Amino acid sequence: MAGKRKSRETKDLQQQLLPLPKSIEKLSAKAHHCRNCDLWRHATQTVFGEGRASAQIMFIGEQPGNQEDREGKPFVGPAGALLDKLLVQAGIDRKKIYVTNVVKHFKFEPRGKRRIHKKPNGGEIAACRPWLDAEIAAIQPKAIVCLGATAAQALLGKSFRVTASHGKFIGSPLASHVLATIHPASILRAPDDKTRHQQERMFIDDLKPIAKLRL
């Protein structure tokens, strides 16, 4: 009985959120009331996308991390700092792009005082998809970069493999130019300096086709 009541309450909240606004500012404000899945119950806050409303390039990751959850902004933690550094080397100005995630709440498992990232499941990704679709519709980017397998498979299909197709433009109705590369967080988890430097170089090379676009 409690489960049915909870499901009904969730559906009622979803209905209250519809229709979604067409501006990024209003979307962000409305997303803070999202209860489409249970991740909001343990996260500090919704972490919506951020950047220019007129951005020509959109970067999409998996989900906010611990620091993003605390600050309420995407890509402000260690992976975000690495992203900033590699964007500079690739010739892309972060101030001119829009960054967001497939999932807007931090999913984690507690280990003592630490909160360890936990991969979102298909249901959570699907529950958050209307927000991502609304962001893409509002921004209308000319180019989209998927960061990591979760984002790539959410947008390009479950059969997509970043290892096989990274740095290559993929035909998609989402934008004129779409490609995928590894997530900066995965570079930070490299087992040694040599591997990390190789992955950084691959990331930069993957982004060069985007940097060369005349947008």
Secondary structure, DSSP 4 states (H G I P E B T S, - for coil): -HHHHHHHHHHHHHHHHPSPPSSHHHHHHHHTT--SSGGGGTSSS----EE-TT-SEEEEES---HHHHHHT-SS-SHHHHHHHHHHHHHT--GGGEEEEESS-S--EEEETTEEEE----HHHHHHHHHHHHHHHHHH--SEEEEESHHHHHHHH-TT--HHHHTTS----TT-SEEEEE--HHHHHT-SSHHHHHHHHHHHHHHHHHHHT---
